[in-house]
Amino acid sequence: MYCERDYVVKASDVGGLLAECDCVGLVFSAEKEAALRAALEDARRQREPRSLPFLNLLAGWDEKREKYYLAVRDMYDPRNLLEVLYDRLVVEKTGNPEKENEKAGSLIGAYLGVIEEKEHISLAETREKLTRLTADMHRTLAVYEDEEYSPEELERLYDTLTKAYFDPVRELLEGVIVAIAGN
């Protein structure tokens, strides 16, 4: 799996993933692209990421999101780190709020820690707010988890959760970019 030191690109199909790579300047020769395509398909079939050391990449299939991903090892981009952190905080669920809170705290510390190290800034206040907000989010989501909802109820619940948790998490993470710019 990828980590906080990697640049991650995702898409639902291989062609889309290669187009995303092209947009961020990752261009592959025809030979390397063929190897990459084969590794991605193999990763999906085997449900195991494939390392491509000659490209400094990890190719995989994210079952929860149903997307292919490429992780460029040791490539720093704070926007990408924050986007991946957001995704991991709001999508990855274990069903146990305590474990989710523990994992969220670890992810927040790791991802924001890389940014603090690279940018020479303190994100302690953001880390604290984000940890409290995600803990509250996990407790709330656990309450609604085992219920069945009509499409209308589900839409209202999603809107409520977006306003209460998903948007504030995104705003806190966007504040990191502002802090970097002001540094």
LOPAMI-705229 format. One record per residue: residue in three letters; x, y, z of N, C-alpha, C, O in turn. Coordinates in steps of 0.2 Angstrom, whole numbers, plus 5000, padded with zeros to 4 digits. Layout:
% LOPAMI-705229
ALAXYZXYZXYZXYZ/...
//
This chain:
% LOPAMI-705229
MET500449945000500050005000500450065000501050065002/TYR500250124998500550184998500550215005500150195009/CYS501050265006501050295012501150375012501050395006/GLU501250405017501250485017501850505014501950575013/ARG502350465011502950495008502850485000503250504996/ASP502250464998502150454991501650494988501150524991/TYR501750504981501250544977500750494974500950444971/VAL500150504975499650454973499150474968498850534968/VAL499050444962498650454957498150394957498350334957/LYS497450414956496950364956496450374950496350434948/ALA496150324947495650324942495350254942495550204944/SER494750254939494350194939494550154933494350094933/ASP494850174928495150134923495850154921496050204923/VAL496150104918496950114917497050174912497550214913/GLY496650184907496750234902496650304906497050344905/GLY496150304911496050364915496650384919496850434920/LEU496950324922497450334926498150354923498450404925/LEU498250334917498750354912498650424910499150464910/ALA498050444909497950514907498050564914498350614913/GLU497850544920498050574926498750584926499050634928/CYS499150534925499850534926500150584921500650624922/ASP499850584915500150634910500050704912500450744911/CYS499450714915499250784918499750804923499850864924/VAL500050764927500550784932501250774930501750784934/GLY501350764923502050754921502350684921502950684920/LEU501950634923502250564923502150534916501550514914/VAL502650534912502550504905502950444904503550444907/PHE502750394901503050334901503150314893502750324889/SER503750284892503850254885503350194884503050174889/ALA503250184878502750124876502950064880502450024882/GLU503550044880503749984884503649984891503349934894/LYS503750044894503650044901502850054903502650024908/GLU502450084898501750094899501450024898501050004902/ALA501749974894501449904893501549874900501149834902/ALA502149874903502349844909501849874915501649834919/LEU501749934914501349964919500649944919500349924924/ARG500349934913499649914912499649844914499149824918/ALA500149804913500149734915500149724922499749684925/ALA500549764926500649764933499949784936499749764941/LEU499649834933498949864936498449804935498049794940/GLU498449774930497949714929498049664933497649624936/ASP498749644934498949594939498749614946498549564950/ALA498849674948498649694955497949684956497749664961/ARG497549704951496849694952496649624953496249604957/ARG496849584948496749514949496949474955496549444958/GLN497549494957497849464963497649494970497749464975/ARG497449554969497249594975497849614979497849614985/GLU498349624976499049634979499349694975499449684969/PRO499649744978500049794974500649764971500949714973/ARG500849794965501449774962501949824962501849884960/SER502549814964503049864964503449864957503549814954/LEU503549924955503949934948504549974950504550034949/PRO505049944952505649984954505950024949506250074950/PHE505949994943506250034937505850094936506150144932/LEU505250104938504850164938504750204944504550254945/ASN505050174950504950204956504250204958504050254961/LEU503850154956503050154957502850094961503150044960/LEU502250104964501850044966501250054962500850104963/ALA501049994959500449994955499949954959500149894961/GLY499349974960498849934964498149944962497949984958/TRP497649904965496949914964496649924971496749884976/ASP496249984972495949994978495249974978494849994975/GLU495149914982494549884982493949924984493349924981/LYS494049954990493549994993493250054988492650064988/ARG493750084985493550144980493450114973493250154969/GLU493650054972493550024965493950074960493650094955/LYS494550084962495050124957495750094957495950064962/TYR496050104951496750084951497150144954496850204954/TYR497750134956498150184959498850174957499050114956/LEU499250224957499950224956500250264962499950324963/ALA500750244965501050284970501750294968502150244968/VAL501950354967502650374965503050374972502850424976/ARG503450334973503850334979504250404980504550424976/ASP504250424986504550484989504550544984505050574983/MET503950564982503850624978503350664982502750644984/TYR503650724984503250764989502850814985503050854981/ASP502150824987501750874984501250884990500750834991/PRO501250934993500750944999500050934997499650915001/ARG499850964991499150964989498950884989498350864991/ASN499350844985499150774984499150744991498750704992/LEU499650754996499650725002498950745006498650695009/LEU498750805006498150825009497550795006497050775009/GLU497550784999496950754996496950674998496350654999/VAL497450644998497550575000497350565007496950525009/LEU497550615011497350605019496550615019496250575023/TYR496350665016495550675016495250615014494750585018/ASP495450585009495150525006495150465011494650425012/ARG495750455014495850405019495450415025495250365029/LEU495350475027494950495033494250485033493950465037/VAL493950495027493250495026493050425023492450415023/VAL493450385020493250325016493450265020492950225021/GLU494050265023494250195026493850185033493950225037/LYS493550135033493150125040493250045042493250005037/THR493350035048493349975051492749945054492649885055/GLY492249995055491649975059491749985066491249985070/ASN492349995069492450005076492750075077493250095075/PRO492350125080492550195081493150205084493550245082/GLU493350155089493950165093494550155088495050185088/LYS494450095084495050085080495050135074495650155072/GLU494550155072494550215067494850275069495250305066/ASN494650295076495050355079495750345079496150385078/GLU495950285081496650265082497050275075497550305075/LYS496750245070497050245063497050315061497550335058/ALA496450355062496450425060496950465063497250505059/GLY497050455069497550495073498250485070498650525069/SER498350415068499050395066499150425059499650455057/LEU498550425054498650455048498750525048499150555044/ILE498350565052498450635053499150655055499450695052/GLY499450615060500050635062500650625057501050665056/ALA500550565053501050545048500950595042501550625040/TYR500350615040500350655034500550725035500950755032/LEU500250755041500450825043501150825045501450875044/GLY501450775048502150775050502550785044503050815044/VAL502450755038502850755032502850835030503350865028/ILE502250865030502150935028502550975033502851025031/GLU502450965039502851005044503551005043503951045043/GLU503850945042504550925041504750965034505350995034/LYS504450955029504650985023504551065022504951095019/GLU504051085025503851155025504151195031504151265031/HIS504351165036504651195042504051245045504251295047/ILE503451215046502951245050502651205055502751145055/SER502251235059501951195065501151185063500851235061/LEU500951125063500251115061499851085067499351045067/ALA500151095073499851065079499151085080498751035082/GLU498951145079498251165080497851125075497251105077/THR498051125069497651085064497551015066497050985065/ARG498150985068498150915070497650905075497250855075/GLU497650945080497150935086496450945084496050905086/LYS496250995080495551005078495350945073494850925074/LEU495850925069495650875064495550805068495050765066/THR495950795073495850735077495250735081494850685081/ARG495050785084494350795087493750785082493350745084/LEU493850815077493250815072493150745069492650725069/THR493750715067493650645065493450595070493050545068/ALA493650605076493350565082492650565082492250525083/ASP492350635082491650645082491350615076490750585077/MET491650625071491350595064491250515065490750495063/HIS491750485067491750415068491250385073490850335072/ARG491150425078490650405083489950415080489450375081/THR489850475076489150485073489050435068488450405067/LEU489550415064489450365058489250305061488850265058/ALA489550285067489350215070488650215072488350155071/VAL488350265074487650265076487150255070486650215071/TYR487350275064486950265058487150205054486750185049/GLU487650165056487950115052487450055050487450035045/ASP487050035055486649975054485949985052485549935052/GLU485850045051485150065049485050055042485550065038/GLU484450045040484250045032483850115031483450135035/TYR484050145025483750205024483450205017483650165012/SER482950245016482650255009483150295005483550335008/PRO483150304999483550344995483550414997484050454997/GLU482950444999482850515001483150525008483450575009/GLU483050475012483350475019484150475018484450515022/LEU484350435014485050425013485350495010485950515013/GLU485050525006485250585003485250645008485750675009/ARG484750645013484750695018485250685023485650725025/LEU485350615025485950595029486650615027487050645030/TYR486750605020487350625017487450695017488050725019/ASP486950735016486950805016487150835023487550875024/THR486850805028486950825035487750805037488050845040/LEU487950745035488650725037489150765033489650785036/THR488950785027489450825023489550895026490050925027/LYS488950925028488950995032489350985038489651035040/ALA489150935042489450925049490150905049490550925054/TYR490350865044491050835045491450835039492050865039/PHE491250815033491650815027491850875025492450885023/ASP491450925025491650995023492151025028492651055026/PRO491951025034492451045039493151015039493651045040/VAL493150945038493850915037494150945031494750965031/ARG493850955025494150985019494351055021494951075018/GLU493951095024494151165026494851165030495251205029/LEU494851115035495451115039496051095035496651125036/LEU496051055030496551035026496751085021497351095019/GLU496251125018496351175014496751235018497151265015/GLY496651235024496951285028497751275029498151315030/VAL497951215028498651195028498951225022499551245022/ILE498651225016498951255010498951325011499451355009/VAL498551355014498551435016499151445020499551495019/ALA499251395025499851405030500451395026500951435028/ILE500551355022501151345018501251405013501851425013/ALA500751435010500851485006501051555010501451595008/GLY500851555016501051615021501651605024501951645027/ASN502051545023502651525026503251565022503751555024/
//
